[in-house]
Amino acid sequence: MQCLGKKQLKEFYEEEAKHLSHQETMYLRGNRYQLWWHRKRLYHIISFLSEIFQSQMVTFVDVGCAEGFYVKYIASIYKGTFCVGADVARAYIKKAKRNSYRLNTDYIVCDVEQLPFKSNSISVVLCSEVLEHVYGYRESLAELCRIGKKFLVISFPGHSYLYRIISKIGPAKRLAANLIPDVGHVSELEVREVQALLGGKYKSLKIKIGGALPLIVNRIIPSIKLVEAIDNILCKALEYFGAINYVTIHVIKVEKK
């Protein structure tokens, strides 16, 4: 994605929100390999949220909520929790309000770098596939930590080991770039960098991963079940060798001190 100013970036997502049902596209549309990738991340996030909500949580905020998928999910199941969705695009917030009508929810237009919540005021903070879309991801992560009282769940994409090899070979760099669609990413994060930015602010940190191969490679495999089996094996191998940075799905659950 070409380098845009902060104002232009916000306008980009306002326009996207007007013409795209983002979460519906991720989880219900697209080819089966794209659906597998997004649903794999969805499964990890829901798994972490289910663990967290085994205890009563008073407040939940999804920062970068788009149409409010996770806000609606939590508000529907955990009715004692007050749920808030936050997004930089007003058009997404309008959609989210319609999608969770009559539930115990509220929505607000704001910037992830300047969240309008008091420090340590939110029981559970979710920020899924957002930090790679902002230039100030360090400041954004600091804000997420600031407002979070108990738990923080973050997800962000990465590059596979295969992609990183190809991208370092001169003539193949353009091919590697073409493997990644232009979806508005302006920053790249790594697990170790996120851990470093979190510093000593957490009591525990767990990571779930997926997507060890680029989607274009998965398309060569005829069966989604086979894709899943291969991915599980490769992810376990990468975990064993301490190389979880080389996958395309990272979901982190942080419990604050």
Kinemage of the C-alpha trace (Angstrom):
@kinemage 1
@onewidth
@group {chain A} dominant
@subgroup {mainchain}
@vectorlist {calphas} color= white
{ca met a 1} P 0.000 0.000 0.000
{ca gln a 2} L 1.362 3.405 -0.924
{ca cys a 3} L 2.399 5.646 1.969
{ca leu a 4} L -0.583 7.727 3.084
{ca gly a 5} L -0.839 10.427 5.717
{ca lys a 6} L -2.869 9.741 8.834
{ca lys a 7} L -5.845 11.704 7.532
{ca gln a 8} L -5.756 9.910 4.170
{ca leu a 9} L -5.505 6.554 5.947
{ca lys a 10} L -8.656 7.316 7.926
{ca glu a 11} L -10.435 8.352 4.721
{ca phe a 12} L -9.310 5.088 3.112
{ca tyr a 13} L -11.083 3.053 5.816
{ca glu a 14} L -14.171 5.268 5.694
{ca glu a 15} L -14.484 4.453 2.000
{ca glu a 16} L -13.757 0.783 2.609
{ca ala a 17} L -16.503 0.643 5.247
{ca lys a 18} L -19.027 2.113 2.806
{ca his a 19} L -18.398 -0.529 0.166
{ca leu a 20} L -17.238 -3.624 2.064
{ca ser a 21} L -18.764 -5.946 4.639
{ca his a 22} L -15.318 -6.710 6.006
{ca gln a 23} L -15.963 -9.431 8.580
{ca glu a 24} L -18.678 -11.087 6.513
{ca thr a 25} L -16.208 -11.254 3.631
{ca met a 26} L -13.528 -12.818 5.849
{ca tyr a 27} L -15.665 -15.475 7.515
{ca leu a 28} L -18.391 -16.260 4.965
{ca arg a 29} L -17.132 -15.370 1.486
{ca gly a 30} L -13.980 -15.792 -0.554
{ca asn a 31} L -12.383 -18.983 -1.794
{ca arg a 32} L -12.069 -21.918 0.577
{ca tyr a 33} L -8.384 -21.286 1.295
{ca gln a 34} L -8.996 -17.676 2.303
{ca leu a 35} L -11.909 -18.820 4.483
{ca trp a 36} L -9.698 -21.454 6.093
{ca trp a 37} L -7.063 -18.838 6.962
{ca his a 38} L -9.502 -16.320 8.468
{ca arg a 39} L -11.485 -18.984 10.309
{ca lys a 40} L -8.268 -20.413 11.755
{ca arg a 41} L -7.528 -17.016 13.289
{ca leu a 42} L -11.164 -16.692 14.378
{ca tyr a 43} L -10.966 -20.066 16.117
{ca his a 44} L -7.855 -19.021 18.065
{ca ile a 45} L -9.413 -15.723 19.146
{ca ile a 46} L -12.686 -17.325 20.257
{ca ser a 47} L -10.701 -20.008 22.084
{ca phe a 48} L -8.809 -17.375 24.091
{ca leu a 49} L -11.961 -15.345 24.778
{ca ser a 50} L -13.752 -18.484 25.986
{ca glu a 51} L -10.900 -19.163 28.421
{ca ile a 52} L -11.035 -15.595 29.702
{ca phe a 53} L -14.803 -15.460 30.143
{ca gln a 54} L -14.866 -18.574 32.300
{ca ser a 55} L -14.580 -15.932 35.035
{ca gln a 56} L -16.985 -13.000 35.127
{ca met a 57} L -15.722 -10.011 33.160
{ca val a 58} L -17.487 -6.675 33.572
{ca thr a 59} L -16.363 -4.815 30.462
{ca phe a 60} L -15.144 -5.779 26.980
{ca val a 61} L -13.795 -3.509 24.240
{ca asp a 62} L -12.974 -4.493 20.656
{ca val a 63} L -10.605 -1.879 19.240
{ca gly a 64} L -10.934 -1.858 15.463
{ca cys a 65} L -14.327 -3.554 15.645
{ca ala a 66} L -15.397 -3.008 11.986
{ca glu a 67} L -19.008 -4.279 11.789
{ca gly a 68} L -18.929 -5.423 15.406
{ca phe a 69} L -18.650 -9.201 14.954
{ca tyr a 70} L -16.839 -9.860 18.257
{ca val a 71} L -18.838 -7.250 20.189
{ca lys a 72} L -22.071 -8.947 19.134
{ca tyr a 73} L -20.636 -12.386 19.913
{ca ile a 74} L -19.562 -11.501 23.471
{ca ala a 75} L -22.721 -9.471 24.221
{ca ser a 76} L -24.924 -12.346 23.012
{ca ile a 77} L -23.249 -15.039 25.123
{ca tyr a 78} L -22.008 -13.185 28.217
{ca lys a 79} L -25.010 -10.994 28.961
{ca gly a 80} L -23.573 -9.549 32.183
{ca thr a 81} L -20.712 -7.941 30.266
{ca phe a 82} L -20.951 -4.404 28.907
{ca cys a 83} L -19.419 -4.469 25.426
{ca val a 84} L -17.985 -1.558 23.455
{ca gly a 85} L -16.800 -1.417 19.861
{ca ala a 86} L -14.297 1.213 18.749
{ca asp a 87} L -13.258 1.985 15.189
{ca val a 88} L -11.664 4.867 13.306
{ca ala a 89} L -14.284 4.648 10.530
{ca arg a 90} L -17.691 6.168 11.324
{ca ala a 91} L -19.265 4.117 8.534
{ca tyr a 92} L -18.164 0.867 10.244
{ca ile a 93} L -19.586 2.076 13.566
{ca lys a 94} L -22.961 2.730 11.931
{ca lys a 95} L -22.991 -0.837 10.594
{ca ala a 96} L -21.940 -2.246 13.970
{ca lys a 97} L -24.766 -0.450 15.767
{ca arg a 98} L -27.298 -1.970 13.400
{ca asn a 99} L -25.788 -5.435 13.829
{ca ser a 100} L -26.059 -5.491 17.638
{ca tyr a 101} L -29.379 -3.724 18.104
{ca arg a 102} L -30.916 -4.309 21.583
{ca leu a 103} L -27.782 -5.924 22.997
{ca asn a 104} L -25.817 -4.492 25.948
{ca thr a 105} L -23.392 -2.644 23.679
{ca asp a 106} L -22.127 0.791 22.758
{ca tyr a 107} L -19.908 2.065 19.956
{ca ile a 108} L -17.477 4.923 19.575
{ca val a 109} L -15.442 6.463 16.752
{ca cys a 110} L -11.836 6.903 17.861
{ca asp a 111} L -8.178 6.374 16.997
{ca val a 112} L -6.326 3.388 18.459
{ca glu a 113} L -3.407 5.703 19.250
{ca gln a 114} L -5.649 7.852 21.503
{ca leu a 115} L -8.306 5.714 23.134
{ca pro a 116} L -10.968 7.604 25.155
{ca phe a 117} L -10.992 5.210 28.118
{ca lys a 118} L -9.545 5.590 31.602
{ca ser a 119} L -6.419 3.632 32.501
{ca asn a 120} L -7.069 0.093 33.789
{ca ser a 121} L -10.791 0.492 33.146
{ca ile a 122} L -11.563 -2.381 30.728
{ca ser a 123} L -11.638 -6.019 31.877
{ca val a 124} L -10.904 -7.494 28.433
{ca val a 125} L -9.437 -5.650 25.432
{ca leu a 126} L -9.430 -7.236 21.966
{ca cys a 127} L -7.481 -5.814 19.030
{ca ser a 128} L -7.608 -8.129 16.024
{ca glu a 129} L -5.824 -7.384 12.732
{ca val a 130} L -5.490 -3.660 13.476
{ca leu a 131} L -1.911 -2.840 14.470
{ca glu a 132} L -0.562 -3.632 11.002
{ca his a 133} L -2.947 -0.976 9.623
{ca val a 134} L -1.516 1.945 11.637
{ca tyr a 135} L 1.845 3.679 11.466
{ca gly a 136} L 2.006 4.207 15.231
{ca tyr a 137} L 1.614 0.578 16.254
{ca arg a 138} L 3.968 1.041 19.222
{ca glu a 139} L 1.870 3.902 20.570
{ca ser a 140} L -1.276 1.897 19.823
{ca leu a 141} L -0.046 -1.128 21.757
{ca ala a 142} L 0.837 1.148 24.672
{ca glu a 143} L -2.729 2.489 24.633
{ca leu a 144} L -4.204 -1.026 24.624
{ca cys a 145} L -2.076 -1.892 27.641
{ca arg a 146} L -3.021 1.339 29.368
{ca ile a 147} L -6.788 0.824 29.211
{ca gly a 148} L -6.687 -2.930 29.872
{ca lys a 149} L -7.324 -3.989 33.449
{ca lys a 150} L -7.033 -7.779 33.236
{ca phe a 151} L -6.697 -9.332 29.766
{ca leu a 152} L -5.538 -8.284 26.322
{ca val a 153} L -5.994 -10.361 23.153
{ca ile a 154} L -4.089 -9.233 20.053
{ca ser a 155} L -3.872 -10.766 16.604
{ca phe a 156} L -1.731 -9.678 13.695
{ca pro a 157} L -0.454 -11.278 10.468
{ca gly a 158} L 3.107 -12.208 9.652
{ca his a 159} L 5.122 -13.654 6.789
{ca ser a 160} L 5.843 -17.334 6.335
{ca tyr a 161} L 9.363 -18.730 6.279
{ca leu a 162} L 8.935 -19.565 2.592
{ca tyr a 163} L 7.898 -15.986 1.786
{ca arg a 164} L 10.893 -14.576 3.670
{ca ile a 165} L 13.306 -16.809 1.721
{ca ile a 166} L 11.810 -15.853 -1.642
{ca ser a 167} L 11.735 -12.141 -0.773
{ca lys a 168} L 15.512 -12.162 -0.187
{ca ile a 169} L 16.305 -13.533 -3.645
{ca gly a 170} L 16.842 -10.616 -6.033
{ca pro a 171} L 14.760 -11.599 -9.117
{ca ala a 172} L 12.096 -13.213 -6.917
{ca lys a 173} L 11.339 -10.134 -4.802
{ca arg a 174} L 8.576 -8.992 -7.129
{ca leu a 175} L 7.058 -12.493 -7.092
{ca ala a 176} L 7.126 -12.465 -3.289
{ca ala a 177} L 5.385 -9.094 -3.217
{ca asn a 178} L 2.664 -10.440 -5.483
{ca leu a 179} L 1.978 -13.263 -3.018
{ca ile a 180} L 0.580 -10.687 -0.572
{ca pro a 181} L -2.563 -8.822 -1.678
{ca asp a 182} L -2.814 -5.079 -1.015
{ca val a 183} L -5.098 -5.040 2.044
{ca gly a 184} L -4.026 -1.799 3.651
{ca his a 185} L -1.058 -2.986 5.717
{ca val a 186} L 1.354 -0.158 6.525
{ca ser a 187} L 3.386 -1.750 9.365
{ca glu a 188} L 4.968 -5.110 10.073
{ca leu a 189} L 5.013 -6.602 13.574
{ca glu a 190} L 6.932 -9.509 15.030
{ca val a 191} L 6.078 -11.550 18.090
{ca arg a 192} L 9.361 -10.756 19.807
{ca glu a 193} L 8.838 -7.029 19.222
{ca val a 194} L 5.342 -7.170 20.708
{ca gln a 195} L 6.712 -9.044 23.720
{ca ala a 196} L 9.430 -6.424 24.126
{ca leu a 197} L 6.935 -3.562 23.888
{ca leu a 198} L 4.743 -5.211 26.512
{ca gly a 199} L 7.803 -5.301 28.770
{ca gly a 200} L 7.124 -6.495 32.312
{ca lys a 201} L 3.463 -5.462 32.284
{ca tyr a 202} L 2.037 -8.979 32.143
{ca lys a 203} L 1.712 -11.964 34.458
{ca ser a 204} L 1.348 -14.500 31.649
{ca leu a 205} L 1.448 -14.555 27.850
{ca lys a 206} L 0.156 -17.315 25.571
{ca ile a 207} L 0.420 -17.527 21.793
{ca lys a 208} L -1.592 -19.481 19.227
{ca ile a 209} L -0.332 -19.633 15.651
{ca gly a 210} L -1.359 -20.833 12.206
{ca gly a 211} L -0.741 -20.373 8.517
{ca ala a 212} L 2.753 -21.782 8.138
{ca leu a 213} L 2.553 -21.586 4.346
{ca pro a 214} L 1.462 -18.749 2.023
{ca leu a 215} L -2.121 -19.123 0.781
{ca ile a 216} L -0.873 -19.410 -2.793
{ca val a 217} L 0.990 -22.585 -1.773
{ca asn a 218} L -2.045 -23.978 0.062
{ca arg a 219} L -4.034 -23.722 -3.164
{ca ile a 220} L -1.837 -26.459 -4.629
{ca ile a 221} L -3.083 -28.834 -1.907
{ca pro a 222} L -6.393 -30.395 -3.056
{ca ser a 223} L -8.048 -30.838 0.355
{ca ile a 224} L -8.687 -28.314 3.143
{ca lys a 225} L -8.419 -31.162 5.659
{ca leu a 226} L -4.971 -31.891 4.264
{ca val a 227} L -4.080 -28.178 4.476
{ca glu a 228} L -5.120 -28.218 8.136
{ca ala a 229} L -3.112 -31.363 8.888
{ca ile a 230} L 0.036 -30.042 7.177
{ca asp a 231} L -0.352 -26.659 8.857
{ca asn a 232} L -0.679 -28.225 12.320
{ca ile a 233} L 2.490 -30.281 11.775
{ca leu a 234} L 4.491 -27.321 10.462
{ca cys a 235} L 3.291 -25.012 13.251
{ca lys a 236} L 4.263 -27.551 15.907
{ca ala a 237} L 7.701 -27.877 14.304
{ca leu a 238} L 8.149 -24.091 14.265
{ca glu a 239} L 7.079 -23.904 17.915
{ca tyr a 240} L 9.574 -26.617 18.798
{ca phe a 241} L 12.414 -24.721 17.121
{ca gly a 242} L 11.335 -21.369 18.574
{ca ala a 243} L 10.443 -19.967 15.149
{ca ile a 244} L 6.805 -18.929 15.609
{ca asn a 245} L 7.619 -15.626 13.964
{ca tyr a 246} L 7.549 -17.440 10.607
{ca val a 247} L 3.801 -17.984 10.365
{ca thr a 248} L 1.029 -15.802 8.969
{ca ile a 249} L -1.339 -15.952 11.970
{ca his a 250} L -0.373 -14.776 15.467
{ca val a 251} L -2.902 -14.527 18.299
{ca ile a 252} L -1.595 -13.459 21.714
{ca lys a 253} L -3.406 -13.571 25.064
{ca val a 254} L -1.885 -11.369 27.752
{ca glu a 255} L -2.861 -11.422 31.413
{ca lys a 256} L -1.740 -8.229 33.098
{ca lys a 257} L -0.094 -8.107 36.492
